[in-house]
Amino acid sequence: MTRRNPVLARELLSYWLRAETRRSVLARLKRLFVIKTRFEAYLIIFALALGAMTRGAQYTLQYPGVGGYLLFAATAGAVFLGGAKILDALRYEREARDAGEKTADSPAVSPAEPK
C-alpha cells in the first residue's frame, strides 16, 4: 500500500490554479484539435469517409431499394462537401497568414520625411 503525499497534492493544486499555467495548458490542448497541414486534413477526411460509407452500407440493408441507395449517396455527398470545406479553410488560412506577413514586413504608412 502506498502513502499519499498531501503536500505534493496541494503544490500541484496551487500550480494548476495559477491563471498563466491554466492558459498555457489549455492553449497546448487546443492546439491538438487544430488542422494545420493538408496531410492532417486528408487523414480526417479519410476517417469521415470511412464512417460515412459504413453508415451508408447500413442504410442499404435497413432500407432496401432506391431509398437505401439514395441515403448511401447522401452520406457520400456529405463527406465530399465537408472535405472540400476543410481544404478550402486551410487554403484561406494560409493566404491570410501570408498576407499578414507581407503587410507586417512593409509599413502601412510611410514615415514622413523631415523638411
C-alpha positions in Angstrom: 0.0 0.0 0.0 1.4 3.4 -0.9 1.1 6.5 1.1 -0.2 9.6 -0.4 1.6 12.9 -0.1 -0.8 15.7 0.7 1.9 18.3 0.4 2.5 17.4 -3.2 -1.2 17.4 -3.9 -1.5 21.0 -2.5 1.5 22.1 -4.5 0.1 20.7 -7.7 -3.3 22.3 -7.0 -1.8 25.7 -6.4 0.3 25.3 -9.6 -2.9 24.5 -11.6 -4.9 27.3 -10.0 -2.4 29.9 -11.4 -4.0 31.6 -14.4 -0.9 31.6 -16.6 -0.4 27.9 -16.1 -4.1 27.2 -16.9 -3.9 29.3 -20.1 -0.7 27.6 -21.3 -2.1 24.1 -20.6 -5.4 24.9 -22.4 -3.6 26.5 -25.3 -1.5 23.4 -25.8 -4.6 21.2 -25.5 -6.5 23.4 -28.0 -3.6 23.2 -30.5 -4.1 19.4 -30.7 -7.5 20.0 -32.3 -6.4 22.4 -35.0 -5.8 21.1 -38.5 -2.5 22.6 -39.6 -1.5 20.7 -42.8 -3.2 19.2 -45.8 -1.9 15.8 -44.7 -3.9 16.1 -41.4 -6.9 17.3 -43.4 -6.7 14.2 -45.7 -6.5 11.9 -42.7 -9.6 13.5 -41.1 -11.5 13.3 -44.4 -10.5 9.6 -44.8 -11.8 8.9 -41.3 -15.1 10.7 -42.1 -15.4 8.9 -45.4 -14.8 5.5 -43.7 -17.5 6.2 -41.2 -19.9 7.6 -43.8 -19.5 4.6 -46.1 -20.1 2.2 -43.2 -23.3 4.1 -42.3 -24.3 4.1 -46.0 -23.9 0.4 -46.2 -26.1 0.0 -43.2 -28.7 2.2 -44.9 -28.8 -0.1 -47.9 -29.5 -3.1 -45.5 -32.0 -1.2 -43.4 -33.9 0.4 -46.4 -33.7 -2.0 -49.3 -34.3 -0.5 -52.7 -33.9 3.0 -54.1 -34.3 4.7 -50.7 -31.3 3.0 -49.2 -29.1 3.9 -52.2 -30.2 7.5 -52.0 -29.3 7.6 -48.3 -25.9 6.0 -49.2 -25.3 8.7 -51.8 -26.3 11.4 -49.3 -23.6 10.1 -46.8 -21.0 10.1 -49.6 -22.1 13.6 -50.7 -21.8 14.9 -47.1 -18.2 13.8 -47.0 -17.4 15.4 -50.3 -18.9 18.7 -49.1 -17.2 18.5 -45.7 -13.8 17.6 -47.2 -14.0 20.5 -49.7 -14.8 22.9 -46.9 -11.9 21.7 -44.7 -9.4 22.0 -47.6 -10.8 25.5 -48.5 -10.5 26.7 -44.9 -6.9 25.6 -44.9 -6.2 27.5 -48.1 -7.9 30.6 -46.8 -6.0 30.5 -43.5 -2.7 30.1 -45.4 -3.5 33.0 -47.7 -4.5 35.2 -44.7 -1.3 34.3 -42.9 0.8 35.0 -46.0 -1.0 38.4 -46.5 -0.4 39.2 -42.8 3.3 38.5 -43.1 3.6 40.7 -46.2 1.9 43.6 -44.5 3.8 43.2 -41.3 7.1 43.4 -43.2 6.2 46.6 -45.1 4.9 49.7 -43.2 1.3 50.6 -43.8 2.2 54.3 -43.8 5.5 55.6 -45.0 7.2 57.7 -42.4 7.1 61.5 -43.1 10.4 62.8 -44.4 11.9 65.8 -42.5 11.7 69.1 -44.3 
